[in-house]
Amino acid sequence: MSQNLQVSKKEKGNNVETPPTSKSDVKSNESRGESPTCAFKGNYTKYSEKIFSNKDEMRSFVEASSNSYQFECKFCKKFFGEDFSPINVKTLKLHIRSDKHELATPKGKYKKELEILRAKYDEEELLTKSKRTKMTKSEEYDKKEKKDREGYLEFIAFTMSQNYSFSQISKLGKFLKTIKTQGMGFLTKYSFSEQEISKISTDCFGPFFFRSAKRAAFHNTLLFEC
């Protein structure tokens, strides 16, 4: 039988786990405290020794349940009696941090162990968050480096396509680096059209060059007369 979801369900007589016939069966089983053994195995965690890794404090109250995807809390089972039901292994951390578990935990040694256990979880989360932050920064740096390299190659490719010499490309690049400190807003502010450049050349640079040439000619005349 092909199904999208499966649940832990014991058949009478042979204790074989069988899949449900619909998603409603899954919800029904969950409402009774049973944990789905679904095809999406990543959604549920099996009970194993791995859950005690670096957390031996849990051994005083966590024990296996008849369902391999659940556990029983000895403290809560004793404290809440009939109101207690097995807990999904995936929610172990949430249970340990819950007010109910804190209320059911005996005072003294076990309360102290609970504080240690919670501190370990906090430390793990901080470490994980730190690793994610470092990875994010590293990824952002790599993206920026890639973008910069692409821009540099595109600049060189364009100037070469315009028959610039290596010397001209070098000078232009160094010039751009120099004016970058003054701001590059003009790149988006002005159109760089041929008409605009022609007008600037005629109205702005033309008179300047004319005056410069006139001064140079006058200077040369004085030198000649002397």
Residue, then its C-alpha position, 0 to 999 in steps of 0.5 A: m500500500s502506497q501512503n504519504l504518511q505512516v504511524s506507529k500502530k500495533e496490530k493485535g497479536n503480532n505487534v507489527e507496525t502498519p500504516p494508516t489509511s488517511k491523514s485523519d488517522v495520523k491526527s487521531n493517533e496524535s490526539r491519543g499521544e501516539s507519535p507518527t512513524c511517518a515517511f517524512k522520517g526527519n519530522y520525528t526522532k527515534y528514542s536512542e542513546k544519542i539523546f543523552s549525548n553530553k546530557d547525562e542529567m536526563r538519565s535520572f528522569v528520561e526513559a523509553s516508552s512502548n513507542s520508539y518515537q516517544f519517551e516517558c518522563k519519570f518525574c512528570k509521570k509520578f507528579f501528574g499521574e493519569d494526566f501524564s502521557p508519553i512525549n515525542v522525542k522531538t519535543l524533548k528540549l521543549h519538555i525540559r524547558s517547560d514549567k510543567h517539568e520544572l514543577a514536577t522535578p524534585k527539589g535539591k539534586y534534581k533541580k540543580e541538574l535541571e538548571i545544568l541541563r537547561a544551561k547546556y541547551d542554551e550554550e548549544e543554541l548560542l554556538t549554533k547561532s554563532k556558526r550560522t552568523k559566521m557562515t552568513k558573513s562568509e557567504e556575503y563576503d564570497k558573493k561580494e568578492k565574486k561581484d567585484r571580480e566580475g565587475y573588474l573583468e567586465f571593465i577590462a573587457f569593455t575598454m579592450s573592446q574600445n581599442y584602449s591600450f594597456s596603458q590607457i586602461s591602467k590610467l583610467g582604472k587608477f583615475l576611477k579609484t582616485i575619484k571614488t573617494q569624491g563620490m561616484g553619484f555622477l555616474t547615475k545623475y548624468s546621461f553621458s550622451e554624445q550631445e551632452i559631452s559635446k556641449i560640455s566640451t564646447d561650453c566648459f572646456g573650450p573657453f578654458f583651453f582657449r584662454s590657456a592657449k592665449r596665455a601660452a602664446f603671449h608667454n612665448t611672444l615675450l620670450f621671443e622678444c627678449 
